[in-house]
C-alpha cells in the first residue's frame, strides 16, 4: 500500500489543465490500462468508478507532463479463464475485421450471450435468469471455472464512463481494445516484448507481423468510423427496400 498525494479526479477538467495534463494522454492511459488488464491478464478491477480511479502528474519534460494512474479499492477484482480471455480477444477482432465471417462472429458471440437482440417465445424468464447466473461464473464442460463475465462487462461500463468524462472518443477506446486483443493472443515471450513496446517501457520491437496486425486493427476501426454514417444514411432506404421486396414476394 502506498500513500499518494496530489490526486486528481478524472472528471476534474480544471485540475487536469492546471497540472498541464492533456486529456488525450489521460484517456490513452486509462483505456490502455483497463484493456490490458482484461485482454492480456484476464484480471480486471471490479469497481472502477470516478471515486476509485484518479490521475496525477507522473513526469514532466520538454514535451509537457505525462499522467500517472492511481487505482483505489482493490477489494473486488473479476477474473476470467485464459480460454475465455482469448475468446474475448477473438470476438473483438472479428467485430471490427471486414474479413471475419458472419458465422465466426455469431459463434464467438454465443460464447458469452445470445447473438440476437430478441428472445424467441421458447425462452422463459427462468432461462434468462440462468443465463445471468452462468455469466457470473461460467463453466466449461461443468468443470473449469470460467470466471465472472458479467462483472467484467460491468467494469467495462464504468471505464467507458470515465473516458466519456474526458471526452475520449469511442473510436480511440475501440482502437485500444483491438490493440490489446492482438497482443493478448500472442505467445508469452512475444507478448512480453509487445507489451513493453506499446506501453513505452522497452526498446526492443516486436516482430513486423505483430506491428502490422496492430496497425491493421487500427485501420479497421478507422474504416468502421467512416462506414457508420453511411449506414445510418442508407438504413431507412434499405429497410424500405426489404419491405417492398417482401410485399412483392408475397403478392
PANU-651296 format. One line per field, with one value per residue (C-alpha): residue number from 1; x, y, z; residue in three letters. Coordinates in nm, 3 decimals. Last residue first. Layout:
BEGIN
num: [NUM / ...]
c1: [X / ...]
c2: [Y / ...]
c3: [Z / ...]
residuo: [ALA / ...]
This chain:
BEGIN
num: [251 / 250 / 249 / 248 / 247 / 246 / 245 / 244 / 243 / 242 / 241 / 240 / 239 / 238 / 237 / 236 / 235 / 234 / 233 / 232 / 231 / 230 / 229 / 228 / 227 / 226 / 225 / 224 / 223 / 222 / 221 / 220 / 219 / 218 / 217 / 216 / 215 / 214 / 213 / 212 / 211 / 210 / 209 / 208 / 207 / 206 / 205 / 204 / 203 / 202 / 201 / 200 / 199 / 198 / 197 / 196 / 195 / 194 / 193 / 192 / 191 / 190 / 189 / 188 / 187 / 186 / 185 / 184 / 183 / 182 / 181 / 180 / 179 / 178 / 177 / 176 / 175 / 174 / 173 / 172 / 171 / 170 / 169 / 168 / 167 / 166 / 165 / 164 / 163 / 162 / 161 / 160 / 159 / 158 / 157 / 156 / 155 / 154 / 153 / 152 / 151 / 150 / 149 / 148 / 147 / 146 / 145 / 144 / 143 / 142 / 141 / 140 / 139 / 138 / 137 / 136 / 135 / 134 / 133 / 132 / 131 / 130 / 129 / 128 / 127 / 126 / 125 / 124 / 123 / 122 / 121 / 120 / 119 / 118 / 117 / 116 / 115 / 114 / 113 / 112 / 111 / 110 / 109 / 108 / 107 / 106 / 105 / 104 / 103 / 102 / 101 / 100 / 99 / 98 / 97 / 96 / 95 / 94 / 93 / 92 / 91 / 90 / 89 / 88 / 87 / 86 / 85 / 84 / 83 / 82 / 81 / 80 / 79 / 78 / 77 / 76 / 75 / 74 / 73 / 72 / 71 / 70 / 69 / 68 / 67 / 66 / 65 / 64 / 63 / 62 / 61 / 60 / 59 / 58 / 57 / 56 / 55 / 54 / 53 / 52 / 51 / 50 / 49 / 48 / 47 / 46 / 45 / 44 / 43 / 42 / 41 / 40 / 39 / 38 / 37 / 36 / 35 / 34 / 33 / 32 / 31 / 30 / 29 / 28 / 27 / 26 / 25 / 24 / 23 / 22 / 21 / 20 / 19 / 18 / 17 / 16 / 15 / 14 / 13 / 12 / 11 / 10 / 9 / 8 / 7 / 6 / 5 / 4 / 3 / 2 / 1]
c1: [-4.815 / -4.599 / -4.278 / -4.377 / -4.457 / -4.135 / -3.932 / -4.114 / -4.041 / -3.675 / -3.630 / -3.790 / -3.544 / -3.252 / -3.373 / -3.411 / -3.059 / -2.876 / -2.795 / -2.710 / -2.504 / -2.304 / -2.252 / -2.123 / -1.880 / -1.625 / -1.589 / -1.580 / -1.287 / -1.099 / -1.158 / -1.020 / -0.721 / -0.638 / -0.659 / -0.421 / -0.169 / -0.190 / -0.155 / 0.142 / 0.321 / 0.276 / 0.397 / 0.698 / 0.811 / 0.801 / 1.044 / 1.302 / 1.340 / 1.115 / 0.873 / 0.668 / 0.347 / 0.338 / 0.696 / 0.687 / 0.359 / 0.488 / 0.802 / 0.604 / 0.350 / 0.629 / 0.756 / 0.411 / 0.265 / 0.045 / -0.336 / -0.344 / -0.135 / -0.398 / -0.674 / -0.452 / -0.460 / -0.830 / -0.924 / -0.711 / -0.856 / -1.205 / -1.135 / -0.998 / -1.310 / -1.534 / -1.394 / -1.237 / -1.442 / -1.254 / -1.580 / -1.664 / -1.344 / -1.453 / -1.798 / -1.647 / -1.440 / -1.753 / -1.919 / -1.611 / -1.627 / -1.987 / -1.890 / -1.616 / -1.860 / -2.093 / -1.802 / -1.729 / -1.490 / -1.453 / -1.448 / -1.339 / -1.551 / -1.908 / -1.784 / -1.677 / -1.809 / -1.932 / -1.938 / -2.137 / -2.228 / -2.396 / -2.617 / -2.718 / -2.800 / -2.998 / -3.203 / -3.274 / -3.379 / -3.602 / -3.770 / -3.857 / -3.713 / -3.941 / -4.102 / -3.775 / -3.561 / -3.475 / -3.143 / -2.970 / -2.625 / -2.738 / -2.461 / -2.094 / -1.988 / -2.287 / -2.096 / -1.797 / -2.010 / -2.205 / -1.887 / -1.741 / -2.067 / -2.081 / -1.735 / -1.440 / -1.277 / -1.414 / -1.244 / -1.401 / -1.618 / -1.381 / -1.102 / -1.321 / -1.454 / -1.103 / -0.984 / -1.292 / -1.218 / -0.862 / -0.988 / -1.240 / -0.972 / -0.741 / -1.010 / -1.181 / -1.109 / -1.302 / -1.149 / -1.303 / -1.109 / -0.863 / -1.031 / -0.816 / -0.642 / -0.395 / -0.291 / 0.002 / -0.019 / 0.260 / 0.361 / 0.482 / 0.700 / 1.009 / 0.964 / 0.727 / 0.665 / 0.389 / 0.148 / -0.160 / -0.478 / -0.750 / -0.975 / -1.172 / -1.418 / -1.485 / -1.590 / -1.354 / -1.542 / -1.437 / -1.081 / -0.999 / -0.795 / -0.790 / -0.420 / -0.383 / -0.737 / -0.884 / -0.597 / -0.450 / -0.775 / -0.800 / -0.451 / -0.478 / -0.807 / -0.695 / -0.358 / -0.499 / -0.767 / -0.511 / -0.295 / -0.599 / -0.698 / -0.357 / -0.211 / -0.065 / -0.143 / -0.372 / -0.547 / -0.603 / -0.743 / -0.979 / -1.108 / -1.175 / -1.373 / -1.075 / -1.034 / -0.688 / -0.454 / -0.196 / -0.061 / -0.040 / 0.017 / 0.127 / 0.000]
c2: [-1.064 / -1.234 / -1.167 / -0.815 / -0.722 / -0.879 / -0.684 / -0.364 / -0.411 / -0.501 / -0.194 / 0.029 / -0.101 / -0.043 / 0.311 / 0.381 / 0.248 / 0.428 / 0.739 / 0.545 / 0.303 / 0.591 / 0.744 / 0.403 / 0.341 / 0.611 / 0.501 / 0.139 / 0.216 / 0.390 / 0.082 / -0.147 / 0.085 / 0.042 / -0.335 / -0.311 / -0.125 / -0.397 / -0.667 / -0.497 / -0.450 / -0.818 / -0.920 / -0.687 / -0.872 / -0.693 / -0.405 / -0.398 / -0.055 / -0.117 / 0.062 / 0.269 / 0.074 / -0.044 / -0.172 / -0.330 / -0.503 / -0.629 / -0.776 / -0.954 / -1.082 / -1.229 / -1.418 / -1.539 / -1.635 / -1.375 / -1.367 / -1.093 / -0.864 / -0.876 / -0.804 / -0.534 / -0.337 / -0.409 / -0.270 / 0.041 / 0.104 / 0.064 / 0.334 / 0.564 / 0.516 / 0.558 / 0.908 / 1.044 / 1.338 / 1.313 / 1.247 / 0.993 / 0.806 / 0.757 / 0.644 / 0.391 / 0.250 / 0.206 / 0.012 / -0.206 / -0.294 / -0.411 / -0.618 / -0.782 / -0.848 / -1.022 / -1.233 / -1.362 / -1.651 / -1.962 / -2.221 / -2.545 / -2.848 / -2.844 / -2.884 / -2.522 / -2.319 / -1.964 / -1.790 / -1.468 / -1.530 / -1.854 / -1.667 / -1.427 / -1.717 / -1.898 / -1.583 / -1.554 / -1.919 / -1.861 / -1.572 / -1.818 / -1.863 / -2.058 / -1.738 / -1.630 / -1.363 / -1.060 / -0.881 / -1.181 / -1.316 / -1.453 / -1.434 / -1.513 / -1.795 / -1.714 / -1.406 / -1.616 / -1.844 / -1.547 / -1.366 / -1.675 / -1.748 / -1.389 / -1.430 / -1.215 / -1.029 / -0.682 / -0.701 / -0.490 / -0.749 / -1.036 / -0.861 / -0.803 / -1.159 / -1.306 / -1.111 / -1.217 / -1.577 / -1.545 / -1.424 / -1.707 / -1.970 / -1.796 / -1.807 / -1.491 / -1.294 / -1.012 / -0.795 / -0.656 / -0.549 / -0.336 / -0.011 / 0.261 / 0.287 / 0.565 / 0.635 / 0.858 / 1.141 / 1.279 / 1.644 / 1.853 / 1.790 / 1.941 / 1.718 / 1.639 / 1.314 / 1.116 / 1.401 / 1.252 / 1.073 / 0.907 / 0.600 / 0.481 / 0.769 / 0.802 / 0.438 / 0.144 / -0.116 / -0.472 / -0.404 / -0.655 / -0.977 / -1.166 / -1.075 / -0.972 / -0.883 / -0.765 / -0.591 / -0.469 / -0.301 / -0.141 / 0.002 / 0.106 / 0.295 / 0.473 / 0.577 / 0.684 / 0.888 / 1.071 / 1.140 / 1.271 / 1.487 / 1.658 / 1.716 / 2.060 / 2.032 / 2.336 / 2.176 / 1.850 / 2.042 / 2.238 / 1.922 / 1.742 / 1.442 / 1.205 / 1.316 / 1.445 / 1.309 / 1.548 / 1.296 / 0.918 / 0.694 / 0.346 / 0.000]
c3: [-5.367 / -5.103 / -5.295 / -5.399 / -5.038 / -4.910 / -5.166 / -5.078 / -4.707 / -4.774 / -4.995 / -4.732 / -4.471 / -4.708 / -4.770 / -4.398 / -4.326 / -4.609 / -4.405 / -4.090 / -4.300 / -4.447 / -4.102 / -3.976 / -4.263 / -4.182 / -3.820 / -3.936 / -4.167 / -3.884 / -3.665 / -3.937 / -3.973 / -3.604 / -3.645 / -3.941 / -3.726 / -3.460 / -3.723 / -3.890 / -3.557 / -3.477 / -3.824 / -3.803 / -3.493 / -3.160 / -3.110 / -2.831 / -2.672 / -2.374 / -2.142 / -2.385 / -2.320 / -2.682 / -2.672 / -2.325 / -2.405 / -2.741 / -2.582 / -2.311 / -2.565 / -2.778 / -2.475 / -2.367 / -2.704 / -2.866 / -2.845 / -2.581 / -2.801 / -3.075 / -2.822 / -2.673 / -2.996 / -3.052 / -2.710 / -2.758 / -3.102 / -2.956 / -2.699 / -2.970 / -3.181 / -2.877 / -2.836 / -2.518 / -2.400 / -2.068 / -1.880 / -2.151 / -2.066 / -1.707 / -1.818 / -2.059 / -1.777 / -1.566 / -1.846 / -1.889 / -1.518 / -1.552 / -1.856 / -1.648 / -1.363 / -1.610 / -1.731 / -1.381 / -1.436 / -1.650 / -1.374 / -1.537 / -1.466 / -1.596 / -1.951 / -1.948 / -1.662 / -1.640 / -1.304 / -1.302 / -1.667 / -1.561 / -1.314 / -1.591 / -1.826 / -1.555 / -1.502 / -1.875 / -1.885 / -1.581 / -1.761 / -2.038 / -2.386 / -2.624 / -2.747 / -2.905 / -2.735 / -2.941 / -2.986 / -3.139 / -3.051 / -2.715 / -2.458 / -2.393 / -2.627 / -2.844 / -2.960 / -3.069 / -3.284 / -3.420 / -3.525 / -3.693 / -3.877 / -4.000 / -4.149 / -4.044 / -4.334 / -4.259 / -3.919 / -3.645 / -3.469 / -3.552 / -3.361 / -3.057 / -3.065 / -3.093 / -2.788 / -2.590 / -2.696 / -2.566 / -2.229 / -2.218 / -2.267 / -2.019 / -1.754 / -1.635 / -1.322 / -1.158 / -0.888 / -0.571 / -0.262 / -0.455 / -0.355 / -0.514 / -0.852 / -0.932 / -1.292 / -1.390 / -1.639 / -1.857 / -1.845 / -2.137 / -2.442 / -2.278 / -1.975 / -1.692 / -1.507 / -1.338 / -1.271 / -1.107 / -1.208 / -1.006 / -1.029 / -0.727 / -0.681 / -1.055 / -1.085 / -1.138 / -0.930 / -1.021 / -1.131 / -1.404 / -1.433 / -1.763 / -1.798 / -2.162 / -2.268 / -1.939 / -1.762 / -2.091 / -2.193 / -1.848 / -1.867 / -2.233 / -2.197 / -1.880 / -2.026 / -2.363 / -2.188 / -1.976 / -2.282 / -2.470 / -2.174 / -2.173 / -1.828 / -1.759 / -1.386 / -1.406 / -1.705 / -1.519 / -1.222 / -1.446 / -1.613 / -1.285 / -1.419 / -1.392 / -1.032 / -0.948 / -0.683 / -0.543 / -0.292 / -0.285 / 0.017 / -0.088 / 0.000]
residuo: [UNK / UNK / UNK / UNK / UNK / UNK / UNK / UNK / UNK / UNK / UNK / UNK / UNK / UNK / UNK / UNK / UNK / UNK / UNK / UNK / UNK / UNK / UNK / UNK / UNK / UNK / UNK / UNK / UNK / UNK / UNK / UNK / UNK / UNK / UNK / UNK / UNK / UNK / UNK / UNK / UNK / UNK / UNK / UNK / UNK / UNK / UNK / UNK / UNK / UNK / UNK / UNK / UNK / UNK / UNK / UNK / UNK / UNK / UNK / UNK / UNK / UNK / UNK / UNK / UNK / UNK / UNK / UNK / UNK / UNK / UNK / UNK / UNK / UNK / UNK / UNK / UNK / UNK / UNK / UNK / UNK / UNK / UNK / UNK / UNK / UNK / UNK / UNK / UNK / UNK / UNK / UNK / UNK / UNK / UNK / UNK / UNK / UNK / UNK / UNK / UNK / UNK / UNK / UNK / UNK / UNK / UNK / UNK / UNK / UNK / UNK / UNK / UNK / UNK / UNK / UNK / UNK / UNK / UNK / UNK / UNK / UNK / UNK / UNK / UNK / UNK / UNK / UNK / UNK / UNK / UNK / UNK / UNK / UNK / UNK / UNK / UNK / UNK / UNK / UNK / UNK / UNK / UNK / UNK / UNK / UNK / UNK / UNK / UNK / UNK / UNK / UNK / UNK / UNK / UNK / UNK / UNK / UNK / UNK / UNK / UNK / UNK / UNK / UNK / UNK / UNK / UNK / UNK / UNK / UNK / UNK / UNK / UNK / UNK / UNK / UNK / UNK / UNK / UNK / UNK / UNK / UNK / UNK / UNK / UNK / UNK / UNK / UNK / UNK / UNK / UNK / UNK / UNK / UNK / UNK / UNK / UNK / UNK / UNK / UNK / UNK / UNK / UNK / UNK / UNK / UNK / UNK / UNK / UNK / UNK / UNK / UNK / UNK / UNK / UNK / UNK / UNK / UNK / UNK / UNK / UNK / UNK / UNK / UNK / UNK / UNK / UNK / UNK / UNK / UNK / UNK / UNK / UNK / UNK / UNK / UNK / UNK / UNK / UNK / UNK / UNK / UNK / UNK / UNK / UNK / UNK / UNK / UNK / UNK / UNK / UNK]
